[in-house]
Amino acid sequence: MASEPSDLPRILIVDDERSLRVQLKWALSAYPVLLAGDRGSALELFERERPPIVILDLGLPPDCDNATEGLAILREIQARQPLTRVIVASGNQDRRNALMAIGLGACDYYAKPIDAAVLGVMVERAWNYYKLQSDLQALPSGADDAPVASTAAGLVASSPAMHKVCSLARQAAASTVSVLLTGESGSGKDMLAKAIHGWSPRAEGPFIAINCAAIPDALLESELFGHEKGAFTGAVGRVIGKVEQAHAGTLFLDEIGDMPLALQAKLLRFLQEKTIDRVGGRRPIAVDVRVVAATNKNLEAMRNDGRFREDLFFRLNEFDIALPPLRERPEDIVPIARHLLTKHRHTVATPPQAFSPTALDRMQAYAWPGNVREMENRIKRGIVVGQGVITAEDLGLASFPVDGALETGAAPMDQGDDLPTLRAAREDAERHLINRTLAMTDNNIQKAARILGVSRPTLYSLIKSLGIPRGDE
Ligand SMILES: Nc1ncnc2c1ncn2[C@@H]1O[C@H](COP(=O)(O)OP(=O)(O)OP(=O)(O)O)[C@@H](O)[C@H]1O
């Protein structure tokens, strides 16, 4: 534990019993503490002070015998500041709730009455972990090699490959060069384009996107450059095009490989002269935009066989960033999956809280031919069908041979999407709980069995029948 007083974290203590709050305050007298007795005051204090550590009693009014209130606070804190380390307290009888809180992201738990020495160790551990994590997150702003856990606009980047991409993107963002993003469909090009805009000095200006593949060739020119009233049949009024709308901001040209050759010439002229001509317009209009283009096609090959103008290619490709497919950055799989679960949880009334260990294994072994978009679709489905946790079956990933998936890509989602059997779902949940409890007790079978409320022989036989590897084996 750091000895500098300024290095001590603020700790928010949430407990409805005044005497317990006082006791905890005394046990943690070395730290600046904040005290709250219910959800309202706890969240208000949290919002104002952003304490790195929270000690949270799960049973709070109005229903102190139930963990609803405590779990709601935990969820809220996680949503507002995922780095916060939350230590939960429960009565001796409600270990299940405490375990549920761990599943939701709490870092530790204790059963009342608390031993001050144990609490001290938990707080130290929580603080050390918090500092490590926040150091990691702080790096991208200054460092060139910019490792990031999470960045602008919800872009999650944990792998070395994505750290590199984000670092390049930040460098590009600081200048006005045109950026060309390449990468497989669903790998995050659109998201990265928004992040570049957000990191650039133009962040306050507009971000205007146009998908060149989605608009019929005949309409694309007026969509891009706008038109004057009467410019063609049906042009009943003046329309401002996307390029002009992006003035002082960023223009994102998605699927640039689908732009027809005739229009490529006009786009090139705009990039060279920084002026546009509305269709039917009489004079050029000066526009100041930064262009980011993206494609999942091989523009080099298209350039070689004349389908893409060479001069435009070089104009757009002043700075190129290649987004690796998800299968080439396995370190991103679990963080992105967790992020997507949080992002889409609100779509159902009682959403699953976590992934089962098998689901996590399967996701990491899978080849993700549709990249993050495919993951998002599978997780949205998992949220709808999952009960408590999202299993591999819920994601439609239960029946893929791991090696085959890695080598060949997997079948599309609507092909091996087995519904989970009740038994498989129960086994997944049991495996998950036992794994977590073993991890919490450093593989101490006796302690784990006590926490789980089963005898030691029963726990041994469950470990064997569920195929749970033991840390000491
Ligand atoms: N690193 C990431 N972190 C969080 N979400 C991501 C990440 N990458 C992609 N996504 C999500 O995955 C989905 C697909 O991403 P996006 O649309 O940016 O891909 P794309 O490469 O532009 O696809 P396409 O080539 O088909 O246009 C989006 O919903 C996006 O929010």
The ligand as an SDF file (V2000), in Angstrom:
LIG
                    3D

 31 33  0  0  0  0  0  0  0  0999 V2000
  -13.3510   -2.2910  -31.3740 N   0  0  0  0  0  0  0  0  0  0  0  0
  -14.6850   -2.2710  -31.2380 C   0  0  0  0  0  0  0  0  0  0  0  0
  -15.2290   -2.0420  -30.0320 N   0  0  0  0  0  0  0  0  0  0  0  0
  -16.5720   -2.0280  -29.8810 C   0  0  0  0  0  0  0  0  0  0  0  0
  -17.4570   -2.2450  -30.8680 N   0  0  0  0  0  0  0  0  0  0  0  0
  -16.9790   -2.4720  -32.0960 C   0  0  0  0  0  0  0  0  0  0  0  0
  -15.5670   -2.4950  -32.3360 C   0  0  0  0  0  0  0  0  0  0  0  0
  -15.3730   -2.7440  -33.6550 N   0  0  0  0  0  0  0  0  0  0  0  0
  -16.5960   -2.8580  -34.1990 C   0  0  0  0  0  0  0  0  0  0  0  0
  -17.5760   -2.6890  -33.2960 N   0  0  0  0  0  0  0  0  0  0  0  0
  -19.0250   -2.7730  -33.5270 C   0  0  0  0  0  0  0  0  0  0  0  0
  -19.2250   -3.7580  -34.5470 O   0  0  0  0  0  0  0  0  0  0  0  0
  -20.1740   -3.3340  -35.5130 C   0  0  0  0  0  0  0  0  0  0  0  0
  -19.5160   -3.3230  -36.8910 C   0  0  0  0  0  0  0  0  0  0  0  0
  -18.5080   -2.3140  -36.9140 O   0  0  0  0  0  0  0  0  0  0  0  0
  -18.3380   -1.2850  -38.1350 P   0  0  0  0  0  0  0  0  0  0  0  0
  -19.6800   -0.9340  -38.7390 O   0  0  0  0  0  0  0  0  0  0  0  0
  -17.4930   -0.1650  -37.6770 O   0  0  0  0  0  0  0  0  0  0  0  0
  -17.5530   -2.2420  -39.1440 O   0  0  0  0  0  0  0  0  0  0  0  0
  -17.0940   -1.9210  -40.6360 P   0  0  0  0  0  0  0  0  0  0  0  0
  -15.7120   -2.4410  -40.7670 O   0  0  0  0  0  0  0  0  0  0  0  0
  -17.3200   -0.4780  -40.9610 O   0  0  0  0  0  0  0  0  0  0  0  0
  -18.0800   -2.8460  -41.4720 O   0  0  0  0  0  0  0  0  0  0  0  0
  -18.4560   -2.7160  -43.0480 P   0  0  0  0  0  0  0  0  0  0  0  0
  -17.1900   -2.9280  -43.8260 O   0  0  0  0  0  0  0  0  0  0  0  0
  -19.4090   -3.8450  -43.2510 O   0  0  0  0  0  0  0  0  0  0  0  0
  -19.0580   -1.3660  -43.2360 O   0  0  0  0  0  0  0  0  0  0  0  0
  -20.6450   -1.9600  -35.0900 C   0  0  0  0  0  0  0  0  0  0  0  0
  -21.8850   -2.0770  -34.4170 O   0  0  0  0  0  0  0  0  0  0  0  0
  -19.5890   -1.4760  -34.1300 C   0  0  0  0  0  0  0  0  0  0  0  0
  -20.1730   -0.6830  -33.1410 O   0  0  0  0  0  0  0  0  0  0  0  0
  1  2  1  0
  2  3  1  0
  2  7  2  0
  3  4  2  0
  4  5  1  0
  5  6  2  0
  6  7  1  0
  6 10  1  0
  7  8  1  0
  8  9  2  0
  9 10  1  0
 10 11  1  0
 11 12  1  0
 11 30  1  0
 12 13  1  0
 13 14  1  0
 13 28  1  0
 14 15  1  0
 15 16  1  0
 16 17  2  0
 16 18  1  0
 16 19  1  0
 19 20  1  0
 20 21  2  0
 20 22  1  0
 20 23  1  0
 23 24  1  0
 24 25  2  0
 24 26  1  0
 24 27  1  0
 28 29  1  0
 28 30  1  0
 30 31  1  0
M  END
$$$$
